[in-house]
Amino acid sequence: MDINDFRSLTTVLGLLCFLGIVGWAYSRNSKKGFDEAANLPFADDDDSVPGHDTRHR
């Protein structure tokens, strides 16, 4: 096994990892969590944080 075999193996493993991540990201099971995370900036939860003063000085 020479360095070119190692490089080829690394490339194939990297491609498989990439395809696995893409498949996970676009799966139906992940959609709910991603939708919740996408709406977090619009959540109005400033009142639920104790000690958080929303008045401007």
C-alpha positions, 0 to 999 in steps of 0.5 A, spaced: 500 500 500 503 506 497 501 513 499 496 514 493 492 508 495 491 512 502 489 518 498 484 514 494 481 511 501 481 518 504 477 521 498 472 515 498 471 516 506 470 523 505 465 522 500 461 517 504 461 522 510 459 528 506 453 524 503 451 521 509 451 528 512 447 530 506 442 524 507 441 526 514 440 533 513 435 532 508 431 526 511 424 527 514 426 525 521 430 531 521 425 536 518 422 538 525 428 539 529 431 544 523 424 547 523 424 549 530 431 551 530 429 556 524 424 559 528 428 560 534 430 567 532 422 569 532 421 566 539 418 571 544 421 568 550 425 575 553 419 575 559 421 568 561 428 569 563 429 571 570 433 578 572 432 580 564 431 587 564 428 589 557 427 597 559 432 601 555 436 606 559 
